[in-house]
C-alpha cells in the first residue's frame, strides 16, 4: 500500500529541544521556585526514560531526592513548575536557541509538494509545539499538519500507543498507510503498539536505545550536502538521504519482510 502520511514526534526528532531547550528551562524553573534541584546533562538523559514533564519531576524526587520533604500541595507545585518551565522554554525558542535538525524542513516541503499528509504525535504540550514551529518556521507552518496530537489529549502518554491511534483515527488512515518518525525507545514502543512502520532518527541522548522493530535507523534525515548515516546494529552502514522515494521503498520492504 502506498505511503499516505508521515507522523512526526517532536522533541529530539524535529529539533534538539531537550538539550537546547527543556533541560535549560527545567533548571531555570527550579531556581525560580527556590529549589536546589539541578539536572546535569547525564541526569537528564536518564530522566528522559520517563515521559511527561510533571511525571519526570515526580520520578526525580522519588528516586534521587528522598531527602526532599514534599509539601501538601506537591501536585500543584509540580504543575506550576511545569507551567513556568514551558514559558522559559518558549523564551529560549523565541531567542533562537533551539534549532531544527538537518533535513526536517526539506522533508516537510517535499511531502507537501507530493501530496503526503503530515501530522504530529507527541507527549509535549501544544504550547511547546506551537512555540517551536512559530519561531523556527513561522506561525503558518502549523497549518501544514492535518492533525496535531499533543500533551494530555489522550489518557496515556508514550510509550502507550494512544497518541498514534488518536492521530490515525482523526486522519481516517490505517497503520499500513503511514510512517512514524521517532527518536527514542519510548517513542518506538508507542508507534509499534499502533502497528506503525517507524523510522528512527537518533540523537546524542538516544543513540544507545533499543530500536528493535524499527523500519530503519538513521542519525538524521540528511541534506543533499550532508547525507544521513544509516545505522545497522549500532554502526554506520552507508549514507542516505531520507526523502519520500526512499521512505516509500523502505515501507514496501518493511511490509514485505
Secondary structure, 3 states (H helix, E strand, C coil): CCCCEEEECCECCCECHHHHHHHHHHHHHHHHCCCCCCCCHHHHHHHCCCCCHHHHHHHHHHHHCCCCCCCCCHHHHHHHHHHHHHHHHHHHHHCCCCCECCCHHHHHHHHHHCCCEEEEECCCCHHHHHHHHHHHCCHHHHHHCCEEECCCCCCCCCCCCHHHHHHHHHHCCCHHHEEEEECCHHHHHHHHHCCCEEEEECCCCCCCCCCCCCCEEECCCCECCECEEEEECCEEEEEECCCHHHHHHHHHHHHHC
